[in-house]
C-alpha cells in the first residue's frame, strides 16, 4: 500500500510540472526494486513531458518487458506516432 501512495504523490508532482522532484521519487523506487512496471511507466511520462522521446520510449519499453499488457504500450505507441509526425514534417520543409 505504501508504494501506491508514493505513486500517487509522483503522479501529482508530474501534473504540477515538478518533474525533477518526481524523477527523484521514481529513481528511489527503482533503486529498491527494478521490477516495478508502474515506476518505469511514470518515468516515461516524466520524459514525455520533457519531450525527451527516446528516454520516454526506453522507459515505456522497460515497463512493457515487465508486463506486456502494461498501459505503457499505448504511451509508447503515442510517442512513436509523435516522432513519426515530427520526422515526416521535417522532410516537408
PDB file of N, CA, C and O in Angstrom:
ATOM      1  N   UNK A   1       0.821  -1.206   0.000  1.00  0.00           N
ATOM      2  CA  UNK A   1       0.000   0.000   0.000  1.00  0.00           C
ATOM      3  C   UNK A   1       0.862   1.267   0.000  1.00  0.00           C
ATOM      4  O   UNK A   1       0.526   2.271  -0.628  1.00  0.00           O
ATOM      5  N   UNK A   2       1.963   1.188   0.712  1.00  0.00           N
ATOM      6  CA  UNK A   2       2.851   2.352   0.791  1.00  0.00           C
ATOM      7  C   UNK A   2       3.354   2.759  -0.593  1.00  0.00           C
ATOM      8  O   UNK A   2       3.490   3.946  -0.892  1.00  0.00           O
ATOM      9  N   UNK A   3       3.628   1.761  -1.431  1.00  0.00           N
ATOM     10  CA  UNK A   3       4.123   2.049  -2.773  1.00  0.00           C
ATOM     11  C   UNK A   3       3.077   2.803  -3.590  1.00  0.00           C
ATOM     12  O   UNK A   3       3.420   3.726  -4.329  1.00  0.00           O
ATOM     13  N   UNK A   4       1.810   2.422  -3.465  1.00  0.00           N
ATOM     14  CA  UNK A   4       0.748   3.105  -4.213  1.00  0.00           C
ATOM     15  C   UNK A   4       0.639   4.568  -3.783  1.00  0.00           C
ATOM     16  O   UNK A   4       0.363   5.438  -4.609  1.00  0.00           O
ATOM     17  N   UNK A   5       0.851   4.839  -2.515  1.00  0.00           N
ATOM     18  CA  UNK A   5       0.832   6.223  -2.024  1.00  0.00           C
ATOM     19  C   UNK A   5       1.979   7.015  -2.660  1.00  0.00           C
ATOM     20  O   UNK A   5       1.806   8.169  -3.053  1.00  0.00           O
ATOM     21  N   UNK A   6       3.146   6.380  -2.756  1.00  0.00           N
ATOM     22  CA  UNK A   6       4.287   7.041  -3.408  1.00  0.00           C
ATOM     23  C   UNK A   6       3.970   7.340  -4.872  1.00  0.00           C
ATOM     24  O   UNK A   6       4.290   8.417  -5.374  1.00  0.00           O
ATOM     25  N   UNK A   7       3.334   6.374  -5.557  1.00  0.00           N
ATOM     26  CA  UNK A   7       2.975   6.587  -6.956  1.00  0.00           C
ATOM     27  C   UNK A   7       1.974   7.724  -7.103  1.00  0.00           C
ATOM     28  O   UNK A   7       2.079   8.521  -8.036  1.00  0.00           O
ATOM     29  N   UNK A   8       1.018   7.811  -6.210  1.00  0.00           N
ATOM     30  CA  UNK A   8       0.040   8.905  -6.267  1.00  0.00           C
ATOM     31  C   UNK A   8       0.728  10.251  -6.079  1.00  0.00           C
ATOM     32  O   UNK A   8       0.390  11.223  -6.754  1.00  0.00           O
ATOM     33  N   UNK A   9       1.684  10.309  -5.170  1.00  0.00           N
ATOM     34  CA  UNK A   9       2.428  11.550  -4.942  1.00  0.00           C
ATOM     35  C   UNK A   9       3.231  11.929  -6.191  1.00  0.00           C
ATOM     36  O   UNK A   9       3.292  13.097  -6.575  1.00  0.00           O
ATOM     37  N   UNK A  10       3.841  10.924  -6.811  1.00  0.00           N
ATOM     38  CA  UNK A  10       4.627  11.175  -8.024  1.00  0.00           C
ATOM     39  C   UNK A  10       3.716  11.645  -9.155  1.00  0.00           C
ATOM     40  O   UNK A  10       4.071  12.562  -9.896  1.00  0.00           O
ATOM     41  N   UNK A  11       2.546  11.023  -9.294  1.00  0.00           N
ATOM     42  CA  UNK A  11       1.593  11.470 -10.323  1.00  0.00           C
ATOM     43  C   UNK A  11       1.216  12.932 -10.103  1.00  0.00           C
ATOM     44  O   UNK A  11       1.132  13.707 -11.055  1.00  0.00           O
ATOM     45  N   UNK A  12       0.992  13.301  -8.848  1.00  0.00           N
ATOM     46  CA  UNK A  12       0.647  14.688  -8.524  1.00  0.00           C
ATOM     47  C   UNK A  12       1.794  15.627  -8.896  1.00  0.00           C
ATOM     48  O   UNK A  12       1.561  16.702  -9.447  1.00  0.00           O
ATOM     49  N   UNK A  13       3.020  15.227  -8.600  1.00  0.00           N
ATOM     50  CA  UNK A  13       4.189  16.052  -8.947  1.00  0.00           C
ATOM     51  C   UNK A  13       4.298  16.225 -10.460  1.00  0.00           C
ATOM     52  O   UNK A  13       4.620  17.313 -10.938  1.00  0.00           O
ATOM     53  N   UNK A  14       4.036  15.167 -11.207  1.00  0.00           N
ATOM     54  CA  UNK A  14       4.089  15.257 -12.664  1.00  0.00           C
ATOM     55  C   UNK A  14       3.025  16.235 -13.157  1.00  0.00           C
ATOM     56  O   UNK A  14       3.297  17.074 -14.015  1.00  0.00           O
ATOM     57  N   UNK A  15       1.829  16.126 -12.617  1.00  0.00           N
ATOM     58  CA  UNK A  15       0.740  17.031 -13.018  1.00  0.00           C
ATOM     59  C   UNK A  15       1.044  18.481 -12.671  1.00  0.00           C
ATOM     60  O   UNK A  15       0.589  19.398 -13.355  1.00  0.00           O
ATOM     61  N   UNK A  16       1.816  18.686 -11.603  1.00  0.00           N
ATOM     62  CA  UNK A  16       2.197  20.041 -11.181  1.00  0.00           C
ATOM     63  C   UNK A  16       3.470  20.518 -11.889  1.00  0.00           C
ATOM     64  O   UNK A  16       3.993  21.589 -11.580  1.00  0.00           O
ATOM     65  N   UNK A  17       3.964  19.717 -12.840  1.00  0.00           N
ATOM     66  CA  UNK A  17       5.180  20.037 -13.589  1.00  0.00           C
ATOM     67  C   UNK A  17       6.429  20.080 -12.704  1.00  0.00           C
ATOM     68  O   UNK A  17       7.411  20.732 -13.057  1.00  0.00           O
ATOM     69  N   UNK A  18       6.399  19.404 -11.580  1.00  0.00           N
ATOM     70  CA  UNK A  18       7.573  19.297 -10.703  1.00  0.00           C
ATOM     71  C   UNK A  18       8.315  18.023 -11.097  1.00  0.00           C
ATOM     72  O   UNK A  18       8.379  17.055 -10.338  1.00  0.00           O
ATOM     73  N   UNK A  19       8.867  18.053 -12.297  1.00  0.00           N
ATOM     74  CA  UNK A  19       9.390  16.847 -12.925  1.00  0.00           C
ATOM     75  C   UNK A  19      10.664  16.331 -12.271  1.00  0.00           C
ATOM     76  O   UNK A  19      10.848  15.119 -12.158  1.00  0.00           O
ATOM     77  N   UNK A  20      11.541  17.222 -11.842  1.00  0.00           N
ATOM     78  CA  UNK A  20      12.782  16.775 -11.202  1.00  0.00           C
ATOM     79  C   UNK A  20      12.489  16.088  -9.874  1.00  0.00           C
ATOM     80  O   UNK A  20      13.111  15.079  -9.538  1.00  0.00           O
ATOM     81  N   UNK A  21      11.548  16.632  -9.130  1.00  0.00           N
ATOM     82  CA  UNK A  21      11.164  16.033  -7.851  1.00  0.00           C
ATOM     83  C   UNK A  21      10.496  14.674  -8.089  1.00  0.00           C
ATOM     84  O   UNK A  21      10.745  13.716  -7.356  1.00  0.00           O
ATOM     85  N   UNK A  22       9.651  14.600  -9.111  1.00  0.00           N
ATOM     86  CA  UNK A  22       9.006  13.335  -9.454  1.00  0.00           C
ATOM     87  C   UNK A  22      10.046  12.300  -9.873  1.00  0.00           C
ATOM     88  O   UNK A  22       9.951  11.136  -9.486  1.00  0.00           O
ATOM     89  N   UNK A  23      11.031  12.714 -10.658  1.00  0.00           N
ATOM     90  CA  UNK A  23      12.080  11.808 -11.112  1.00  0.00           C
ATOM     91  C   UNK A  23      12.869  11.256  -9.931  1.00  0.00           C
ATOM     92  O   UNK A  23      13.221  10.076  -9.906  1.00  0.00           O
ATOM     93  N   UNK A  24      13.140  12.102  -8.972  1.00  0.00           N
ATOM     94  CA  UNK A  24      13.878  11.661  -7.783  1.00  0.00           C
ATOM     95  C   UNK A  24      13.090  10.563  -7.057  1.00  0.00           C
ATOM     96  O   UNK A  24      13.662   9.557  -6.638  1.00  0.00           O
ATOM     97  N   UNK A  25      11.785  10.761  -6.912  1.00  0.00           N
ATOM     98  CA  UNK A  25      10.945   9.760  -6.254  1.00  0.00           C
ATOM     99  C   UNK A  25      10.928   8.446  -7.019  1.00  0.00           C
ATOM    100  O   UNK A  25      11.004   7.375  -6.417  1.00  0.00           O
ATOM    101  N   UNK A  26      10.828   8.520  -8.338  1.00  0.00           N
ATOM    102  CA  UNK A  26      10.828   7.311  -9.181  1.00  0.00           C
ATOM    103  C   UNK A  26      12.159   6.586  -9.063  1.00  0.00           C
ATOM    104  O   UNK A  26      12.191   5.364  -8.919  1.00  0.00           O
ATOM    105  N   UNK A  27      13.257   7.331  -9.122  1.00  0.00           N
ATOM    106  CA  UNK A  27      14.578   6.705  -9.044  1.00  0.00           C
ATOM    107  C   UNK A  27      14.780   5.996  -7.707  1.00  0.00           C
ATOM    108  O   UNK A  27      15.444   4.961  -7.649  1.00  0.00           O
ATOM    109  N   UNK A  28      14.217   6.542  -6.638  1.00  0.00           N
ATOM    110  CA  UNK A  28      14.298   5.885  -5.328  1.00  0.00           C
ATOM    111  C   UNK A  28      13.546   4.560  -5.335  1.00  0.00           C
ATOM    112  O   UNK A  28      14.015   3.571  -4.772  1.00  0.00           O
ATOM    113  N   UNK A  29      12.381   4.541  -5.973  1.00  0.00           N
ATOM    114  CA  UNK A  29      11.598   3.297  -6.060  1.00  0.00           C
ATOM    115  C   UNK A  29      12.356   2.255  -6.877  1.00  0.00           C
ATOM    116  O   UNK A  29      12.457   1.099  -6.468  1.00  0.00           O
ATOM    117  N   UNK A  30      12.887   2.658  -8.023  1.00  0.00           N
ATOM    118  CA  UNK A  30      13.600   1.726  -8.902  1.00  0.00           C
ATOM    119  C   UNK A  30      14.876   1.217  -8.234  1.00  0.00           C
ATOM    120  O   UNK A  30      15.250   0.060  -8.427  1.00  0.00           O
ATOM    121  N   UNK A  31      15.549   2.064  -7.452  1.00  0.00           N
ATOM    122  CA  UNK A  31      16.768   1.649  -6.756  1.00  0.00           C
ATOM    123  C   UNK A  31      16.478   0.503  -5.780  1.00  0.00           C
ATOM    124  O   UNK A  31      17.330  -0.356  -5.555  1.00  0.00           O
ATOM    125  N   UNK A  32      15.279   0.496  -5.207  1.00  0.00           N
ATOM    126  CA  UNK A  32      14.900  -0.555  -4.251  1.00  0.00           C
ATOM    127  C   UNK A  32      14.396  -1.808  -4.952  1.00  0.00           C
ATOM    128  O   UNK A  32      14.551  -2.912  -4.431  1.00  0.00           O
ATOM    129  N   UNK A  33      13.787  -1.649  -6.143  1.00  0.00           N
ATOM    130  CA  UNK A  33      13.232  -2.793  -6.850  1.00  0.00           C
ATOM    131  C   UNK A  33      13.105  -2.448  -8.330  1.00  0.00           C
ATOM    132  O   UNK A  33      12.266  -1.634  -8.718  1.00  0.00           O
ATOM    133  N   UNK A  34      13.936  -3.067  -9.143  1.00  0.00           N
ATOM    134  CA  UNK A  34      13.943  -2.747 -10.573  1.00  0.00           C
ATOM    135  C   UNK A  34      12.780  -3.382 -11.326  1.00  0.00           C
ATOM    136  O   UNK A  34      12.645  -3.169 -12.530  1.00  0.00           O
ATOM    137  N   UNK A  35      11.949  -4.146 -10.653  1.00  0.00           N
ATOM    138  CA  UNK A  35      10.853  -4.860 -11.304  1.00  0.00           C
ATOM    139  C   UNK A  35       9.516  -4.148 -11.096  1.00  0.00           C
ATOM    140  O   UNK A  35       8.490  -4.795 -10.885  1.00  0.00           O
ATOM    141  N   UNK A  36       9.531  -2.819 -11.157  1.00  0.00           N
ATOM    142  CA  UNK A  36       8.328  -2.017 -10.911  1.00  0.00           C
ATOM    143  C   UNK A  36       7.809  -1.423 -12.211  1.00  0.00           C
ATOM    144  O   UNK A  36       8.263  -0.365 -12.646  1.00  0.00           O
ATOM    145  N   UNK A  37       6.869  -2.101 -12.819  1.00  0.00           N
ATOM    146  CA  UNK A  37       6.287  -1.644 -14.085  1.00  0.00           C
ATOM    147  C   UNK A  37       5.806  -0.197 -14.000  1.00  0.00           C
ATOM    148  O   UNK A  37       6.105   0.609 -14.881  1.00  0.00           O
ATOM    149  N   UNK A  38       5.062   0.137 -12.944  1.00  0.00           N
ATOM    150  CA  UNK A  38       4.491   1.479 -12.815  1.00  0.00           C
ATOM    151  C   UNK A  38       5.583   2.532 -12.705  1.00  0.00           C
ATOM    152  O   UNK A  38       5.417   3.643 -13.209  1.00  0.00           O
ATOM    153  N   UNK A  39       6.686   2.209 -12.061  1.00  0.00           N
ATOM    154  CA  UNK A  39       7.787   3.166 -11.931  1.00  0.00           C
ATOM    155  C   UNK A  39       8.345   3.537 -13.309  1.00  0.00           C
ATOM    156  O   UNK A  39       8.586   4.710 -13.592  1.00  0.00           O
ATOM    157  N   UNK A  40       8.543   2.541 -14.148  1.00  0.00           N
ATOM    158  CA  UNK A  40       9.065   2.816 -15.486  1.00  0.00           C
ATOM    159  C   UNK A  40       8.040   3.560 -16.335  1.00  0.00           C
ATOM    160  O   UNK A  40       8.396   4.429 -17.131  1.00  0.00           O
ATOM    161  N   UNK A  41       6.773   3.216 -16.163  1.00  0.00           N
ATOM    162  CA  UNK A  41       5.722   3.929 -16.895  1.00  0.00           C
ATOM    163  C   UNK A  41       5.712   5.409 -16.506  1.00  0.00           C
ATOM    164  O   UNK A  41       5.671   6.283 -17.373  1.00  0.00           O
ATOM    165  N   UNK A  42       5.749   5.684 -15.207  1.00  0.00           N
ATOM    166  CA  UNK A  42       5.729   7.077 -14.751  1.00  0.00           C
ATOM    167  C   UNK A  42       7.006   7.810 -15.152  1.00  0.00           C
ATOM    168  O   UNK A  42       6.971   8.995 -15.483  1.00  0.00           O
ATOM    169  N   UNK A  43       8.133   7.099 -15.121  1.00  0.00           N
ATOM    170  CA  UNK A  43       9.390   7.715 -15.562  1.00  0.00           C
ATOM    171  C   UNK A  43       9.291   8.080 -17.043  1.00  0.00           C
ATOM    172  O   UNK A  43       9.774   9.130 -17.466  1.00  0.00           O
ATOM    173  N   UNK A  44       8.663   7.205 -17.820  1.00  0.00           N
ATOM    174  CA  UNK A  44       8.416   7.510 -19.220  1.00  0.00           C
ATOM    175  C   UNK A  44       7.558   8.754 -19.374  1.00  0.00           C
ATOM    176  O   UNK A  44       7.797   9.576 -20.259  1.00  0.00           O
ATOM    177  N   UNK A  45       6.555   8.891 -18.506  1.00  0.00           N
ATOM    178  CA  UNK A  45       5.692  10.077 -18.554  1.00  0.00           C
ATOM    179  C   UNK A  45       6.479  11.350 -18.252  1.00  0.00           C
ATOM    180  O   UNK A  45       6.241  12.392 -18.863  1.00  0.00           O
ATOM    181  N   UNK A  46       7.407  11.264 -17.320  1.00  0.00           N
ATOM    182  CA  UNK A  46       8.235  12.427 -16.994  1.00  0.00           C
ATOM    183  C   UNK A  46       9.059  12.836 -18.226  1.00  0.00           C
ATOM    184  O   UNK A  46       9.107  14.008 -18.599  1.00  0.00           O
ATOM    185  N   UNK A  47       9.693  11.855 -18.834  1.00  0.00           N
ATOM    186  CA  UNK A  47      10.490  12.153 -20.029  1.00  0.00           C
ATOM    187  C   UNK A  47       9.613  12.673 -21.160  1.00  0.00           C
ATOM    188  O   UNK A  47      10.023  13.557 -21.911  1.00  0.00           O
ATOM    189  N   UNK A  48       8.406  12.126 -21.284  1.00  0.00           N
ATOM    190  CA  UNK A  48       7.491  12.605 -22.339  1.00  0.00           C
ATOM    191  C   UNK A  48       7.156  14.071 -22.112  1.00  0.00           C
ATOM    192  O   UNK A  48       7.122  14.856 -23.060  1.00  0.00           O
ATOM    193  N   UNK A  49       6.909  14.445 -20.855  1.00  0.00           N
ATOM    194  CA  UNK A  49       6.617  15.852 -20.548  1.00  0.00           C
ATOM    195  C   UNK A  49       7.808  16.751 -20.893  1.00  0.00           C
ATOM    196  O   UNK A  49       7.636  17.912 -21.263  1.00  0.00           O
ATOM    197  N   UNK A  50       9.011  16.197 -20.764  1.00  0.00           N
ATOM    198  CA  UNK A  50      10.216  16.957 -21.102  1.00  0.00           C
ATOM    199  C   UNK A  50      10.512  16.898 -22.605  1.00  0.00           C
ATOM    200  O   UNK A  50      11.487  17.483 -23.074  1.00  0.00           O
ATOM    201  N   UNK A  51       9.665  16.191 -23.349  1.00  0.00           N
ATOM    202  CA  UNK A  51       9.840  15.955 -24.778  1.00  0.00           C
ATOM    203  C   UNK A  51      11.162  15.246 -25.080  1.00  0.00           C
ATOM    204  O   UNK A  51      11.774  15.462 -26.126  1.00  0.00           O
ATOM    205  N   UNK A  52      11.583  14.408 -24.155  1.00  0.00           N
ATOM    206  CA  UNK A  52      12.753  13.553 -24.337  1.00  0.00           C
ATOM    207  C   UNK A  52      12.208  12.201 -24.798  1.00  0.00           C
ATOM    208  O   UNK A  52      12.067  11.263 -24.013  1.00  0.00           O
ATOM    209  N   UNK A  53      11.910  12.132 -26.086  1.00  0.00           N
ATOM    210  CA  UNK A  53      11.166  10.999 -26.638  1.00  0.00           C
ATOM    211  C   UNK A  53      11.913   9.686 -26.506  1.00  0.00           C
ATOM    212  O   UNK A  53      11.300   8.665 -26.195  1.00  0.00           O
ATOM    213  N   UNK A  54      13.219   9.681 -26.732  1.00  0.00           N
ATOM    214  CA  UNK A  54      13.977   8.426 -26.671  1.00  0.00           C
ATOM    215  C   UNK A  54      13.952   7.828 -25.268  1.00  0.00           C
ATOM    216  O   UNK A  54      13.717   6.630 -25.111  1.00  0.00           O
ATOM    217  N   UNK A  55      14.191   8.649 -24.249  1.00  0.00           N
ATOM    218  CA  UNK A  55      14.152   8.130 -22.883  1.00  0.00           C
ATOM    219  C   UNK A  55      12.733   7.742 -22.475  1.00  0.00           C
ATOM    220  O   UNK A  55      12.549   6.800 -21.704  1.00  0.00           O
ATOM    221  N   UNK A  56      11.732   8.453 -22.982  1.00  0.00           N
ATOM    222  CA  UNK A  56      10.342   8.077 -22.711  1.00  0.00           C
ATOM    223  C   UNK A  56      10.080   6.684 -23.277  1.00  0.00           C
ATOM    224  O   UNK A  56       9.560   5.815 -22.578  1.00  0.00           O
ATOM    225  N   UNK A  57      10.437   6.475 -24.534  1.00  0.00           N
ATOM    226  CA  UNK A  57      10.223   5.178 -25.178  1.00  0.00           C
ATOM    227  C   UNK A  57      11.001   4.075 -24.460  1.00  0.00           C
ATOM    228  O   UNK A  57      10.481   2.976 -24.268  1.00  0.00           O
ATOM    229  N   UNK A  58      12.235   4.358 -24.065  1.00  0.00           N
ATOM    230  CA  UNK A  58      13.047   3.359 -23.356  1.00  0.00           C
ATOM    231  C   UNK A  58      12.377   2.930 -22.048  1.00  0.00           C
ATOM    232  O   UNK A  58      12.349   1.744 -21.721  1.00  0.00           O
ATOM    233  N   UNK A  59      11.844   3.890 -21.313  1.00  0.00           N
ATOM    234  CA  UNK A  59      11.199   3.553 -20.040  1.00  0.00           C
ATOM    235  C   UNK A  59       9.868   2.856 -20.256  1.00  0.00           C
ATOM    236  O   UNK A  59       9.537   1.930 -19.515  1.00  0.00           O
ATOM    237  N   UNK A  60       9.099   3.273 -21.248  1.00  0.00           N
ATOM    238  CA  UNK A  60       7.867   2.554 -21.568  1.00  0.00           C
ATOM    239  C   UNK A  60       8.201   1.116 -21.970  1.00  0.00           C
ATOM    240  O   UNK A  60       7.487   0.185 -21.596  1.00  0.00           O
ATOM    241  N   UNK A  61       9.272   0.933 -22.724  1.00  0.00           N
ATOM    242  CA  UNK A  61       9.690  -0.413 -23.131  1.00  0.00           C
ATOM    243  C   UNK A  61      10.066  -1.262 -21.920  1.00  0.00           C
ATOM    244  O   UNK A  61       9.765  -2.455 -21.879  1.00  0.00           O
ATOM    245  N   UNK A  62      10.719  -0.653 -20.941  1.00  0.00           N
ATOM    246  CA  UNK A  62      11.083  -1.383 -19.721  1.00  0.00           C
ATOM    247  C   UNK A  62       9.821  -1.828 -18.978  1.00  0.00           C
ATOM    248  O   UNK A  62       9.766  -2.943 -18.459  1.00  0.00           O
ATOM    249  N   UNK A  63       8.822  -0.969 -18.929  1.00  0.00           N
ATOM    250  CA  UNK A  63       7.551  -1.335 -18.283  1.00  0.00           C
ATOM    251  C   UNK A  63       6.885  -2.487 -19.029  1.00  0.00           C
ATOM    252  O   UNK A  63       6.334  -3.399 -18.413  1.00  0.00           O
ATOM    253  N   UNK A  64       6.940  -2.439 -20.350  1.00  0.00           N
ATOM    254  CA  UNK A  64       6.315  -3.478 -21.178  1.00  0.00           C
ATOM    255  C   UNK A  64       7.043  -4.814 -21.026  1.00  0.00           C
ATOM    256  O   UNK A  64       6.414  -5.872 -21.077  1.00  0.00           O
ATOM    257  N   UNK A  65       8.362  -4.771 -20.839  1.00  0.00           N
ATOM    258  CA  UNK A  65       9.109  -6.015 -20.598  1.00  0.00           C
ATOM    259  C   UNK A  65       8.637  -6.691 -19.325  1.00  0.00           C
ATOM    260  O   UNK A  65       8.549  -7.917 -19.264  1.00  0.00           O
ATOM    261  N   UNK A  66       8.332  -5.897 -18.312  1.00  0.00           N
ATOM    262  CA  UNK A  66       7.856  -6.437 -17.035  1.00  0.00           C
ATOM    263  C   UNK A  66       6.427  -6.951 -17.181  1.00  0.00           C
ATOM    264  O   UNK A  66       6.088  -8.014 -16.660  1.00  0.00           O
ATOM    265  N   UNK A  67       5.590  -6.190 -17.896  1.00  0.00           N
ATOM    266  CA  UNK A  67       4.187  -6.561 -18.085  1.00  0.00           C
ATOM    267  C   UNK A  67       3.784  -6.227 -19.523  1.00  0.00           C
ATOM    268  O   UNK A  67       3.529  -5.065 -19.838  1.00  0.00           O
ATOM    269  N   UNK A  68       3.725  -7.230 -20.392  1.00  0.00           N
ATOM    270  CA  UNK A  68       3.407  -6.986 -21.800  1.00  0.00           C
ATOM    271  C   UNK A  68       2.050  -6.310 -22.038  1.00  0.00           C
ATOM    272  O   UNK A  68       1.832  -5.749 -23.112  1.00  0.00           O
ATOM    273  N   UNK A  69       1.145  -6.351 -21.074  1.00  0.00           N
ATOM    274  CA  UNK A  69      -0.149  -5.682 -21.250  1.00  0.00           C
ATOM    275  C   UNK A  69      -0.209  -4.363 -20.469  1.00  0.00           C
ATOM    276  O   UNK A  69      -1.290  -3.872 -20.147  1.00  0.00           O
ATOM    277  N   UNK A  70       0.940  -3.810 -20.177  1.00  0.00           N
ATOM    278  CA  UNK A  70       1.054  -2.555 -19.433  1.00  0.00           C
ATOM    279  C   UNK A  70       0.372  -1.399 -20.167  1.00  0.00           C
ATOM    280  O   UNK A  70       0.264  -1.404 -21.393  1.00  0.00           O
ATOM    281  N   UNK A  71      -0.083  -0.416 -19.402  1.00  0.00           N
ATOM    282  CA  UNK A  71      -0.606   0.813 -20.010  1.00  0.00           C
ATOM    283  C   UNK A  71       0.494   1.535 -20.792  1.00  0.00           C
ATOM    284  O   UNK A  71       0.211   2.419 -21.601  1.00  0.00           O
ATOM    285  N   UNK A  72       1.737   1.156 -20.545  1.00  0.00           N
ATOM    286  CA  UNK A  72       2.867   1.758 -21.261  1.00  0.00           C
ATOM    287  C   UNK A  72       2.830   1.440 -22.755  1.00  0.00           C
ATOM    288  O   UNK A  72       3.447   2.152 -23.548  1.00  0.00           O
ATOM    289  N   UNK A  73       2.120   0.384 -23.152  1.00  0.00           N
ATOM    290  CA  UNK A  73       2.038   0.032 -24.575  1.00  0.00           C
ATOM    291  C   UNK A  73       1.449   1.205 -25.364  1.00  0.00           C
ATOM    292  O   UNK A  73       2.023   1.631 -26.367  1.00  0.00           O
ATOM    293  N   UNK A  74       0.316   1.720 -24.915  1.00  0.00           N
ATOM    294  CA  UNK A  74      -0.325   2.843 -25.596  1.00  0.00           C
ATOM    295  C   UNK A  74       0.517   4.098 -25.557  1.00  0.00           C
ATOM    296  O   UNK A  74       0.579   4.845 -26.534  1.00  0.00           O
ATOM    297  N   UNK A  75       1.175   4.335 -24.415  1.00  0.00           N
ATOM    298  CA  UNK A  75       2.018   5.526 -24.279  1.00  0.00           C
ATOM    299  C   UNK A  75       3.210   5.456 -25.224  1.00  0.00           C
ATOM    300  O   UNK A  75       3.579   6.451 -25.846  1.00  0.00           O
ATOM    301  N   UNK A  76       3.811   4.271 -25.325  1.00  0.00           N
ATOM    302  CA  UNK A  76       4.950   4.092 -26.232  1.00  0.00           C
ATOM    303  C   UNK A  76       4.504   4.318 -27.674  1.00  0.00           C
ATOM    304  O   UNK A  76       5.177   5.013 -28.436  1.00  0.00           O
ATOM    305  N   UNK A  77       3.375   3.731 -28.043  1.00  0.00           N
ATOM    306  CA  UNK A  77       2.861   3.912 -29.405  1.00  0.00           C
ATOM    307  C   UNK A  77       2.616   5.389 -29.709  1.00  0.00           C
ATOM    308  O   UNK A  77       2.900   5.861 -30.811  1.00  0.00           O
ATOM    309  N   UNK A  78       2.088   6.111 -28.722  1.00  0.00           N
ATOM    310  CA  UNK A  78       1.824   7.531 -28.907  1.00  0.00           C
ATOM    311  C   UNK A  78       3.132   8.296 -29.155  1.00  0.00           C
ATOM    312  O   UNK A  78       3.190   9.158 -30.032  1.00  0.00           O
ATOM    313  N   UNK A  79       4.166   7.981 -28.392  1.00  0.00           N
ATOM    314  CA  UNK A  79       5.462   8.647 -28.588  1.00  0.00           C
ATOM    315  C   UNK A  79       6.007   8.371 -29.983  1.00  0.00           C
ATOM    316  O   UNK A  79       6.531   9.271 -30.641  1.00  0.00           O
ATOM    317  N   UNK A  80       5.884   7.139 -30.428  1.00  0.00           N
ATOM    318  CA  UNK A  80       6.376   6.778 -31.757  1.00  0.00           C
ATOM    319  C   UNK A  80       5.589   7.533 -32.826  1.00  0.00           C
ATOM    320  O   UNK A  80       6.168   8.008 -33.803  1.00  0.00           O
ATOM    321  N   UNK A  81       4.275   7.644 -32.646  1.00  0.00           N
ATOM    322  CA  UNK A  81       3.457   8.413 -33.596  1.00  0.00           C
ATOM    323  C   UNK A  81       3.885   9.878 -33.630  1.00  0.00           C
ATOM    324  O   UNK A  81       3.955  10.485 -34.698  1.00  0.00           O
ATOM    325  N   UNK A  82       4.170  10.439 -32.464  1.00  0.00           N
ATOM    326  CA  UNK A  82       4.615  11.834 -32.397  1.00  0.00           C
ATOM    327  C   UNK A  82       5.943  11.988 -33.132  1.00  0.00           C
ATOM    328  O   UNK A  82       6.118  12.925 -33.910  1.00  0.00           O
ATOM    329  N   UNK A  83       6.871  11.075 -32.889  1.00  0.00           N
ATOM    330  CA  UNK A  83       8.169  11.147 -33.568  1.00  0.00           C
ATOM    331  C   UNK A  83       8.008  10.996 -35.075  1.00  0.00           C
ATOM    332  O   UNK A  83       8.651  11.707 -35.847  1.00  0.00           O
ATOM    333  N   UNK A  84       7.156  10.075 -35.489  1.00  0.00           N
ATOM    334  CA  UNK A  84       6.930   9.901 -36.932  1.00  0.00           C
ATOM    335  C   UNK A  84       6.346  11.168 -37.543  1.00  0.00           C
ATOM    336  O   UNK A  84       6.714  11.547 -38.655  1.00  0.00           O
ATOM    337  N   UNK A  85       5.449  11.818 -36.833  1.00  0.00           N
ATOM    338  CA  UNK A  85       4.861  13.066 -37.320  1.00  0.00           C
ATOM    339  C   UNK A  85       5.932  14.139 -37.447  1.00  0.00           C
ATOM    340  O   UNK A  85       6.027  14.811 -38.474  1.00  0.00           O
ATOM    341  N   UNK A  86       6.749  14.299 -36.383  1.00  0.00           N
ATOM    342  CA  UNK A  86       7.797  15.319 -36.419  1.00  0.00           C
ATOM    343  C   UNK A  86       8.776  15.040 -37.544  1.00  0.00           C
ATOM    344  O   UNK A  86       9.145  15.951 -38.286  1.00  0.00           O
ATOM    345  N   UNK A  87       9.196  13.802 -37.679  1.00  0.00           N
ATOM    346  CA  UNK A  87      10.181  13.469 -38.700  1.00  0.00           C
ATOM    347  C   UNK A  87       9.621  13.677 -40.099  1.00  0.00           C
ATOM    348  O   UNK A  87      10.307  14.222 -40.963  1.00  0.00           O
ATOM    349  N   UNK A  88       8.401  13.257 -40.330  1.00  0.00           N
ATOM    350  CA  UNK A  88       7.785  13.447 -41.631  1.00  0.00           C
ATOM    351  C   UNK A  88       7.643  14.937 -41.926  1.00  0.00           C
ATOM    352  O   UNK A  88       7.901  15.380 -43.045  1.00  0.00           O
ATOM    353  N   UNK A  89       7.240  15.695 -40.940  1.00  0.00           N
ATOM    354  CA  UNK A  89       7.061  17.136 -41.100  1.00  0.00           C
ATOM    355  C   UNK A  89       8.379  17.826 -41.451  1.00  0.00           C
ATOM    356  O   UNK A  89       8.414  18.752 -42.261  1.00  0.00           O
ATOM    357  N   UNK A  90       9.459  17.357 -40.827  1.00  0.00           N
ATOM    358  CA  UNK A  90      10.749  17.979 -41.086  1.00  0.00           C
ATOM    359  C   UNK A  90      11.164  17.782 -42.541  1.00  0.00           C
ATOM    360  O   UNK A  90      11.798  18.660 -43.126  1.00  0.00           O
ATOM    361  N   UNK A  91      10.819  16.655 -43.123  1.00  0.00           N
ATOM    362  CA  UNK A  91      11.182  16.393 -44.513  1.00  0.00           C
ATOM    363  C   UNK A  91      10.358  17.232 -45.490  1.00  0.00           C
ATOM    364  O   UNK A  91      10.761  17.410 -46.640  1.00  0.00           O
ATOM    365  N   UNK A  92       9.217  17.746 -45.048  1.00  0.00           N
ATOM    366  CA  UNK A  92       8.339  18.510 -45.931  1.00  0.00           C
ATOM    367  C   UNK A  92       8.733  19.969 -46.059  1.00  0.00           C
ATOM    368  O   UNK A  92       8.128  20.698 -46.846  1.00  0.00           O
ATOM    369  N   UNK A  93       9.715  20.408 -45.319  1.00  0.00           N
ATOM    370  CA  UNK A  93      10.092  21.827 -45.375  1.00  0.00           C
ATOM    371  C   UNK A  93      11.221  22.088 -46.332  1.00  0.00           C
ATOM    372  O   UNK A  93      11.648  23.232 -46.487  1.00  0.00           O
TER     373      UNK A  93
END
